[in-house]
Amino acid sequence: MKPYSIELREKIVKIYEQGDTSIRKVAARFDVSKGFVQKILKQKQTTGHVQPRKQGGSLTSVLHSRTTELTQMVEKYPDSTLSEYCEYWLMNYKEAISPSMMCRELKKQNLTRKKKNNTQ
């Protein structure tokens, strides 16, 4: 979805700053949400402009740049569970990691968790 135009954003701020209307009325007049009007007004107040901010993007995992450490951990403890890996990470690197985050990162880096075959 494209961001609202700068002209629309400036009109919203201008109408509200005239002081004879409420945020809800401005939102209804321009067919936008009340939250959007609040966001634009706050942005104008804090940054001085109403330019749209960068959209999207994804958050990178805390583990993303720690390939070497993950590889060493899996090599050292190939039979550990995800929970045990998370405990190890907390003890050694002082970062709390959820099992789901650990699982995703291990998959991304193609680090499989081999289990010993106890049947002989």
Secondary structure, DSSP 8 states (H G I E B T S, - for coil): -----HHHHHHHHHHHHTSSS-HHHHHHHHT--HHHHHHHHHHHHHHS-------------TTTT-HHHHHHHHHH-TT--HHHHHHHHHHHH-----HHHHHHHHHHTT----------
